[in-house]
Structures are given as C-alpha cells and as structure tokens.
Amino acid sequence: MRTIMVMNSKGGSGKTTIATNLAGHYASVNTNVVLKDYDPQGSSSEWLKQRPYALPKIVNLPAFKSSSMHVTRSWQMRLPTHTERLIIDTPAGVELPRFMSIVRTVDRIIIPVSPSSIDVRATVMFVHALKNQLKLNPCKAEVGIVANRSDINSSAYRSLVKLLNNLDLAFIATLSQNENYIRAAERGVSLLELDHPMVDRDKQEWAPLLQWLDGDSGALEMNLTNKQDSFFAKRHSAAS
C-alpha cells in the first residue's frame, strides 16, 4: 500500500482538489483506493456523495467525524482489505505536532501552493515548520510541491517558481486554473477520468505528479494492473 498526504496549513491552496482528483484517477485504473478526510468542512466526503454509482468505487473515511458511542476510533478508521492507495486530505491550519504520528506512516506528501503573495508566504512558513518537525520525527515520506491554480505566463508564477527552487524541496508539477476542475467536481468525477480533448492539456500537467507518486528507485509496485501500466505509458508519451 502507498499512502499519499495532501497538506498545507494555508486554506484555499487546493488540497481537496488534488486529493479528490488523485482518488478518482486511482479508482479509474482499477486500484483499490481510500480517501481519508480530516477536513472539518468535509469537502472530499461531499465530493464523494456526488460520485455516480456507475464509476469505480472510492472508499470514504470521514476522519473529521467523532466516533459514536458504540464504535471505537480504530474500528471507524480501519482500512479495507487490499487497499492499494490511501489518499489523506488534511485541514487548513493543520497542527503539525498532532499530525506527525500520521505523517510517519506516509510515503508521499504533496504541498500545493497557489501563486499569490499571501499563499506563498504562508506556504514558506509551513514548509519550514514541517522541516523542523521532520528533524524531530524522522520518517520515510518524500515531500514535493505542486504549483496549483497557476498561470505560467504571469509574473506571480515566475516569482513562485524562483522561490520554490530555493526551498530545497522537489518541485513536482504545475497545474493550471480553469473551469474543467469545477465541472468535474460538481459531478463527483476526477478530471483525470474524463475522456475529452478539452482536458488533454490538464492531464499532461498531471503526468509528472503521477509518476512521482508511483515511482521509486526501483520498479513501480508489482500489484498494480496492466491497465494502470498502460495508463502511465500514455501519460508519459503525451508529456514528452
């Protein structure tokens, strides 16, 4: 199993957008995926409620909800057997010391940031705080940054890239801001599940992130299906 956490203390950075699109992507390539929602707003869980029954299943774990009197927390948060991907959506204002026990179980941490001066400053502070916590609580997680809701032709984006390159973290991908994400979210669908020329460019933008999430120093995990291997091959070809 591989665990992916989407995290940034700054609200509005696009954590839920990335978490839900990843969950939809993995479901669409026949991977057993769980979406664990720590955000009190429950945005990921609400997205799942809109998901058509005909689409591949995504298991929801609403971690923001308290356990009932008759169910223990560990039972409420248990993962289904054969879970292959666990996607964790974290809240704004996340308390890092409280989350470090969870971070120690994570394989990849995605930090989304949008190219506004307020978001950038808040993210830089968050990155430094996370690095300090990781020194105290060493773990296996690899950390990468995604420029989200970006216009690559803007001066704000160029400033963001320059700053991110000085953070000593992997700068993984740049995702554009457009209406395709809104249309997909309203239907409970991942943009990566759509088969339409209108989203081809968006899918290409996701290719580096998907490869970073599922790659390692060796081969990709052997328990993924041939369909998934074909999917990544097509993404790599489109991005080249």
C-alpha positions as CSV (number, residue, x, y, z in Angstrom):
1,M,0.0,0.0,0.0
2,R,1.1,3.5,-0.7
3,T,-0.1,6.5,1.4
4,I,-0.3,10.0,0.0
5,M,-1.0,13.0,2.1
6,V,-2.0,16.4,0.7
7,M,-1.0,19.1,3.3
8,N,-0.7,22.8,3.7
9,S,-1.7,25.0,6.6
10,K,-2.9,27.7,4.2
11,G,-6.6,27.3,3.3
12,G,-7.6,27.6,-0.3
13,S,-4.4,26.1,-1.7
14,G,-6.3,23.3,-3.5
15,K,-5.7,20.4,-1.2
16,T,-9.1,18.9,-1.7
17,T,-9.0,19.4,-5.5
18,I,-5.7,17.4,-5.6
19,A,-6.9,14.7,-3.2
20,T,-10.2,14.1,-5.0
21,N,-8.6,14.1,-8.4
22,L,-6.0,11.6,-7.3
23,A,-8.6,9.3,-5.7
24,G,-10.6,9.4,-8.9
25,H,-7.6,8.7,-11.0
26,Y,-6.5,5.6,-9.0
27,A,-10.1,4.3,-9.0
28,S,-10.3,4.6,-12.8
29,V,-7.2,2.5,-13.3
30,N,-8.5,-0.4,-11.1
31,T,-6.6,0.5,-7.9
32,N,-8.3,-0.1,-4.6
33,V,-8.3,3.5,-3.2
34,V,-9.4,5.0,0.1
35,L,-10.0,8.8,0.6
36,K,-9.5,9.8,4.2
37,D,-10.9,13.2,5.0
38,Y,-9.6,15.1,8.0
39,D,-11.0,18.5,6.9
40,P,-13.9,19.6,9.3
41,Q,-15.6,21.0,6.2
42,G,-15.8,17.5,4.8
43,S,-15.3,18.7,1.2
44,S,-13.7,15.4,0.0
45,S,-16.6,13.5,1.6
46,E,-19.2,15.8,0.0
47,W,-17.5,15.3,-3.4
48,L,-17.8,11.5,-3.0
49,K,-21.5,11.9,-2.3
50,Q,-21.9,13.3,-5.9
51,R,-20.0,10.5,-7.5
52,P,-22.1,8.4,-9.9
53,Y,-22.6,4.8,-8.8
54,A,-21.5,3.6,-12.3
55,L,-18.0,4.8,-11.7
56,P,-15.3,2.7,-9.9
57,K,-15.7,2.8,-6.1
58,I,-13.8,5.0,-3.8
59,V,-14.0,4.2,-0.1
60,N,-14.5,7.2,2.2
61,L,-13.1,7.5,5.7
62,P,-14.5,10.7,7.3
63,A,-11.8,11.1,9.9
64,F,-13.1,14.6,10.9
65,K,-16.2,12.9,12.4
66,S,-16.1,11.8,16.1
67,S,-16.6,8.1,16.9
68,S,-20.1,7.1,18.0
69,M,-20.7,5.6,21.4
70,H,-20.8,2.1,20.0
71,V,-17.8,2.2,17.7
72,T,-14.1,2.7,18.6
73,R,-11.9,5.2,16.7
74,S,-9.7,2.4,15.5
75,W,-12.6,0.4,14.1
76,Q,-14.1,3.6,12.5
77,M,-10.8,4.3,10.7
78,R,-9.9,0.7,9.7
79,L,-8.8,0.3,6.1
80,P,-10.5,-2.2,3.8
81,T,-8.5,-5.3,3.0
82,H,-6.4,-5.0,-0.1
83,T,-6.2,-1.2,0.0
84,E,-3.6,-0.1,-2.5
85,R,-3.7,3.7,-2.3
86,L,-4.6,5.8,0.7
87,I,-5.2,9.5,0.0
88,I,-5.3,11.8,3.0
89,D,-6.9,15.2,2.8
90,T,-5.8,17.4,5.7
91,P,-7.5,20.6,7.1
92,A,-6.4,24.2,6.8
93,G,-4.5,25.3,9.9
94,V,-3.2,21.8,10.4
95,E,-1.5,21.3,13.7
96,L,1.7,19.6,12.7
97,P,2.7,18.2,16.1
98,R,-0.7,16.4,16.3
99,F,-0.3,15.0,12.8
100,M,3.2,13.8,13.0
101,S,2.1,10.3,14.1
102,I,0.2,10.1,10.8
103,V,3.0,11.7,8.8
104,R,5.3,8.8,9.9
105,T,3.0,6.4,8.0
106,V,3.1,8.4,4.8
107,D,5.1,7.7,1.6
108,R,4.5,11.0,-0.2
109,I,3.5,14.4,1.0
110,I,2.1,16.9,-1.6
111,I,2.2,20.6,-0.7
112,P,0.0,22.6,-3.0
113,V,0.6,26.3,-3.3
114,S,-1.1,28.9,-5.5
115,P,1.0,31.8,-6.9
116,S,-0.3,34.7,-4.7
117,S,2.0,36.5,-2.4
118,I,-0.1,35.7,0.7
119,D,-0.3,32.0,-0.2
120,V,3.5,31.9,-0.9
121,R,4.5,33.5,2.4
122,A,2.2,31.2,4.3
123,T,3.5,28.1,2.5
124,V,7.1,29.0,3.1
125,M,6.4,29.3,6.8
126,F,4.6,25.9,6.7
127,V,7.5,24.3,4.8
128,H,10.0,25.5,7.4
129,A,7.7,24.2,10.2
130,L,7.3,20.9,8.5
131,K,11.1,20.5,8.1
132,N,11.6,21.2,11.8
133,Q,9.0,18.6,12.7
134,L,10.7,16.1,10.4
135,K,14.0,16.6,12.1
136,L,12.4,15.7,15.4
137,N,10.3,12.9,13.9
138,P,12.2,11.3,11.0
139,C,10.1,9.4,8.6
140,K,10.1,7.8,5.1
141,A,7.9,10.4,3.4
142,E,9.2,12.2,0.3
143,V,7.9,15.8,0.1
144,G,7.0,17.6,-3.1
145,I,5.5,20.9,-4.0
146,V,2.8,21.5,-6.7
147,A,2.1,24.9,-8.1
148,N,-1.7,24.9,-8.2
149,R,-4.2,27.1,-10.0
150,S,-1.3,28.7,-11.9
151,D,-0.9,30.9,-15.0
152,I,2.6,30.0,-16.3
153,N,2.7,33.3,-18.2
154,S,2.2,35.5,-15.1
155,S,4.9,37.3,-13.2
156,A,3.4,35.9,-10.0
157,Y,4.1,32.3,-11.3
158,R,7.7,33.2,-12.2
159,S,8.2,34.6,-8.7
160,L,6.7,31.5,-7.2
161,V,9.0,29.2,-9.2
162,K,12.1,31.1,-8.2
163,L,11.1,30.9,-4.6
164,L,10.2,27.2,-4.7
165,N,13.5,26.4,-6.2
166,N,15.2,27.8,-3.1
167,L,13.2,25.7,-0.7
168,D,15.3,22.6,-1.2
169,L,12.2,20.5,-1.9
170,A,11.2,18.7,-5.1
171,F,9.1,21.0,-7.3
172,I,6.9,18.3,-9.0
173,A,4.3,19.9,-11.2
174,T,2.3,22.9,-12.3
175,L,-1.5,22.7,-12.6
176,S,-3.5,25.4,-14.4
177,Q,-6.6,27.1,-13.1
178,N,-9.6,26.5,-15.3
179,E,-13.3,25.6,-15.3
180,N,-12.7,21.9,-16.1
181,Y,-11.9,21.2,-12.4
182,I,-15.2,22.9,-11.3
183,R,-17.3,21.0,-13.8
184,A,-15.7,17.7,-12.8
185,A,-16.0,18.3,-9.1
186,E,-19.7,19.1,-9.4
187,R,-20.3,15.6,-10.8
188,G,-18.1,13.8,-8.3
189,V,-15.6,12.9,-11.0
190,S,-11.9,13.3,-11.3
191,L,-10.7,15.4,-14.2
192,L,-8.3,12.5,-14.9
193,E,-11.3,10.2,-15.5
194,L,-12.7,12.4,-18.3
195,D,-12.2,11.3,-21.9
196,H,-12.5,14.6,-23.8
197,P,-10.0,16.6,-25.8
198,M,-10.8,19.6,-23.6
199,V,-8.9,18.1,-20.7
200,D,-6.0,16.7,-22.6
201,R,-3.7,19.6,-21.6
202,D,-4.8,19.2,-17.9
203,K,-3.9,15.5,-18.0
204,Q,-0.5,16.3,-19.4
205,E,0.1,18.7,-16.5
206,W,-0.7,15.9,-14.0
207,A,1.7,13.4,-15.6
208,P,4.9,14.4,-13.6
209,L,3.0,14.3,-10.4
210,L,1.5,10.8,-11.1
211,Q,4.9,9.5,-12.0
212,W,6.5,11.0,-8.8
213,L,3.7,9.5,-6.6
214,D,4.0,6.0,-8.0
215,G,7.7,5.8,-8.9
216,D,10.6,4.9,-6.6
217,S,14.3,4.0,-7.0
218,G,13.2,0.6,-8.5
219,A,10.2,-0.5,-10.4
220,L,6.6,0.5,-9.9
221,E,4.7,-1.7,-7.4
222,M,4.1,-5.1,-9.0
223,N,0.5,-5.4,-7.7
224,L,-0.9,-2.7,-10.0
225,T,-2.8,-3.9,-13.0
226,N,-1.7,-3.9,-16.7
227,K,-4.3,-1.3,-17.3
228,Q,-2.6,1.1,-14.9
229,D,0.8,0.5,-16.5
230,S,-0.7,1.3,-19.9
231,F,-2.3,4.4,-18.5
232,F,1.0,5.8,-17.2
233,A,2.7,5.0,-20.5
234,K,0.2,7.1,-22.4
235,R,0.6,10.0,-19.9
236,H,4.4,9.8,-20.3
237,S,4.1,9.9,-24.1
238,A,1.7,12.8,-24.0
239,A,4.0,14.8,-21.7
240,S,7.1,14.2,-23.9
